[in-house]
Amino acid sequence: MSTMTFAEAIEDALAQAMADDERIIILGEDVHMIRLNLFTRFGKERVLATPISEGAFVGAAVSAAMAGLRPVVEVMLVDFIGPALDALLNHAAKIDAFSGGKWNAPLVVRAACGGGYGDGGQHEQSLWGWLAHIPGLTVVVPSTPSDAGGLMISAIEHEGPVIFLEHKLLADYWLDYLGAGGRETVQYDVPRLGARGTVPDQWQPVPIGRAHVRRAGTDITLAGVGVSVHRALESAEILEHNGFSADVLDLRTVTPLDTNTLLESVSKTGRLLAVDEDYRDFGLSGELAARVLEAGLPAKYGRVCTEGTIPYNRELEDQTLPNTDRIVEAALKLLNE
């Protein structure tokens, strides 16, 4: 075992996969600089810098995947995935169903997501609920370095399109970038844990569609992905001081969703609080409630989500995104009903 940052773990897993499989290529804006180590090791034919046109290079990646390659295509921010949506929504996600399984598009779309550092609503969205709504797309959102590397291996090996979302507050190279350009005085709401952790010496796939209980408890289930898992863990510590025990569930993948582990937890606690940095309406938080209701569990339910367009102002942003104060307040309300 060794220790790596979140970003180092992803790059290390990519290097291992690329060494094992010559079909894997990386393409996107400035990847020859952003992934300099991989570019130096594997060369310009496998780490390809592209023009600033998400529609063009994601479309090219879909075609490359159909032709037999395993592209990992980088969209700098998930907010910029809109221009590439036709390639994902109408082609990559549907080709398996439309061809009766004769064709597929095994590619990974890697993108940064999430807020908490004052960059406004065009750069801080999460959007995993929106993307998971599309049949045929797999959406993964790791919260730790070990999961980030293992899920990247699984995403590359998957036989269809995978959206791999990494929260910027967990990635050290993003924090270095965001702290530049006059932002030195901005305080980022970075989780204490998650940006650095132990990883295996040899990467193994972390199964897609399998949640993980980060903290066992009996009174309430706190469920989320990415940075929300760390907010939930911080909240669980506070709840413990108030005499309550929280089960913290890291879903790890939005789709497929691990319904069995969710139901096991809620069956035990009788209360579910969805902690979701994506938008509140019509997203992951509502899907969690639906799964519990459809199973017939008599559980109390609440949610702490992103409330509307994310403001640029940091104080207003803190009121909009899920944070520890909001989570604890919502959890205590459920626990005291």
Residue pairs with C-beta under 8 A, 6 or more apart in sequence:
1 198
1 199
1 200
1 201
2 198
2 199
2 201
3 196
3 197
3 198
3 199
4 12
4 145
4 149
4 196
4 197
4 199
5 145
5 171
5 172
5 195
5 196
6 142
6 144
6 145
6 148
6 166
6 170
6 171
6 172
6 194
6 195
6 196
6 197
7 166
7 171
7 172
7 173
7 174
8 145
8 172
9 145
9 146
9 148
9 149
9 197
9 199
10 110
10 148
10 149
10 152
10 166
11 35
11 37
11 38
12 149
12 199
12 203
13 148
13 149
13 150
13 152
13 153
13 203
14 24
14 26
14 35
14 38
14 72
14 152
14 156
15 37
15 38
15 41
16 153
16 202
16 203
17 24
17 152
17 153
17 156
17 203
18 24
18 26
18 38
18 41
18 42
18 46
21 70
21 156
22 46
23 68
23 69
23 70
24 46
24 69
24 70
24 71
24 72
24 156
25 45
25 46
25 47
25 48
25 64
25 69
25 70
25 71
25 72
26 35
26 38
26 46
26 47
26 48
26 71
26 72
26 73
26 74
27 47
27 48
27 49
27 50
27 57
27 60
27 61
27 71
27 72
27 73
27 74
28 34
28 49
28 50
28 57
28 73
28 74
28 75
28 76
28 110
29 49
29 50
29 51
29 52
29 57
29 74
29 76
30 49
31 39
31 47
31 48
31 49
31 50
31 74
32 39
32 44
32 47
32 48
32 49
33 39
33 49
34 74
34 173
35 47
38 47
39 47
50 56
50 57
50 60
51 57
53 83
54 75
54 80
54 81
54 82
54 83
54 84
55 83
55 84
55 86
55 87
57 73
57 84
58 73
58 75
58 81
58 84
58 87
58 88
58 109
59 84
59 86
59 87
59 91
61 71
61 73
61 87
61 107
61 109
62 87
62 88
62 91
62 92
62 105
62 107
62 161
64 71
64 107
65 71
65 92
65 104
65 105
65 106
65 107
65 161
66 95
66 103
66 104
66 105
70 106
70 107
70 108
70 156
71 107
71 108
72 107
72 108
72 110
72 156
73 107
73 108
73 109
73 110
74 110
74 111
75 81
75 84
75 109
75 110
75 111
76 111
76 112
77 111
77 112
77 113
77 123
78 111
78 112
78 113
78 125
78 126
78 127
78 131
78 163
78 165
79 122
79 123
79 124
79 125
79 127
80 111
81 88
81 109
81 111
81 127
81 131
84 109
88 109
88 131
88 134
88 137
88 161
88 163
89 134
91 105
92 105
92 107
92 136
92 137
92 160
92 161
93 134
93 135
93 136
93 137
93 160
93 161
94 135
94 136
95 103
95 104
95 105
96 103
96 104
96 105
96 136
96 160
97 135
97 136
104 159
104 160
105 160
105 161
106 158
106 159
106 160
106 161
107 161
107 162
108 152
108 155
108 156
108 158
108 161
108 162
108 163
108 164
109 161
109 162
109 163
109 164
110 164
110 166
111 163
111 164
111 165
111 166
112 165
112 166
112 167
112 168
112 171
112 174
113 125
113 126
113 127
113 128
113 141
113 165
113 166
113 167
113 168
113 226
114 124
114 126
114 167
114 168
114 169
114 226
114 227
114 277
115 124
115 125
115 277
115 306
115 310
115 317
115 321
116 124
116 169
116 188
116 189
116 190
116 227
116 317
116 321
117 124
117 168
117 169
117 178
117 183
117 186
117 188
117 189
118 183
118 186
118 312
118 313
118 314
118 317
119 178
119 312
120 310
120 311
120 312
121 309
121 310
121 311
121 312
124 310
124 317
125 278
125 279
125 310
126 165
126 226
126 276
126 277
126 278
126 279
126 306
127 278
128 139
128 141
128 163
128 165
128 225
128 254
128 278
128 284
129 254
129 276
129 278
129 279
129 282
129 283
129 284
129 285
129 287
130 278
130 279
130 283
131 137
131 139
131 163
131 254
132 139
132 254
132 255
132 284
136 160
136 161
137 160
137 161
137 162
137 163
137 255
138 155
138 158
138 160
138 161
138 162
138 163
138 208
138 253
138 255
138 256
139 162
139 163
139 165
139 253
139 254
139 255
140 151
140 154
140 155
140 162
140 163
140 164
140 165
140 208
140 252
140 253
140 254
141 165
141 167
141 225
141 226
141 251
141 252
141 253
141 254
142 148
142 151
142 166
142 206
142 226
142 252
143 167
143 170
143 194
143 214
143 225
143 226
143 227
143 229
143 230
143 250
143 252
144 194
144 197
145 194
145 195
145 196
145 197
145 198
145 199
146 197
146 198
146 199
146 200
146 206
147 206
147 212
147 250
147 252
148 166
148 170
149 199
149 200
149 203
150 200
150 203
150 204
150 205
150 206
151 164
151 205
151 206
151 208
151 252
151 253
152 164
153 203
153 204
153 205
153 206
154 205
154 206
154 207
154 208
155 162
155 164
155 208
157 205
158 208
162 208
165 226
167 226
167 227
167 277
168 174
168 175
168 178
169 175
169 188
169 189
169 190
169 191
169 195
169 227
170 191
170 194
170 195
170 226
170 227
171 195
172 195
175 188
175 190
175 195
178 188
179 186
179 188
186 314
187 314
189 318
189 321
189 323
191 227
191 230
191 231
191 234
192 230
192 234
193 230
193 233
194 227
194 229
194 230
206 252
208 253
208 256
209 253
209 256
209 257
209 258
210 252
210 253
210 258
210 261
211 249
211 250
211 251
211 252
211 253
211 258
211 261
211 262
212 249
212 250
212 252
213 247
213 248
213 249
213 250
213 261
213 265
214 229
214 232
214 233
214 248
214 249
214 250
215 233
215 236
215 246
215 247
215 248
216 247
217 236
217 244
217 245
217 246
217 247
217 248
217 269
218 245
218 247
218 268
218 269
219 239
219 244
219 245
219 246
219 269
219 271
219 335
220 239
220 244
220 245
220 246
220 247
220 269
220 271
220 272
220 273
220 331
220 334
220 335
221 246
221 247
221 249
221 262
221 265
221 266
221 268
221 269
221 271
221 272
221 273
222 232
222 235
222 236
222 246
222 247
222 248
222 249
222 273
222 275
222 327
222 331
223 232
223 248
223 249
223 251
223 262
223 265
223 272
223 273
223 274
223 275
223 288
224 231
224 232
224 249
224 250
224 251
224 274
224 275
224 276
224 277
224 322
225 250
225 251
225 252
225 253
225 254
225 276
225 284
226 277
227 277
228 275
228 276
228 277
228 322
229 248
229 250
229 275
231 275
231 322
231 323
231 324
231 327
232 246
232 248
232 275
232 327
233 248
234 324
235 246
235 275
235 324
235 327
235 328
235 331
236 246
236 248
238 324
238 328
239 245
239 246
239 328
239 331
239 332
239 335
240 246
242 332
244 331
244 332
244 335
246 331
247 265
247 268
247 269
249 261
249 262
249 265
251 257
251 258
251 262
252 258
254 284
257 287
257 288
257 291
259 291
259 295
262 272
262 288
262 291
262 292
263 291
263 292
263 295
263 297
265 272
266 272
266 292
266 297
266 299
267 297
269 299
270 298
270 299
270 300
271 299
271 300
271 301
271 302
271 334
271 335
272 288
272 289
272 292
272 299
272 300
272 301
272 302
273 301
273 302
273 303
273 304
273 327
273 330
273 331
273 334
274 284
274 285
274 288
274 289
274 301
274 302
274 303
274 304
274 305
275 303
275 304
275 305
275 322
275 327
276 283
276 284
276 285
276 303
276 304
276 305
276 306
276 322
277 305
277 306
277 321
277 322
278 284
278 285
278 305
278 306
279 305
279 306
279 308
280 303
280 305
280 306
280 307
283 305
285 303
285 305
286 303
288 303
289 301
289 303
292 299
292 301
300 334
300 337
301 334
302 330
302 331
302 333
302 334
303 330
304 322
304 326
304 327
304 330
305 322
306 320
306 321
306 322
307 319
307 320
308 320
310 317
310 320
310 321
311 317
311 320
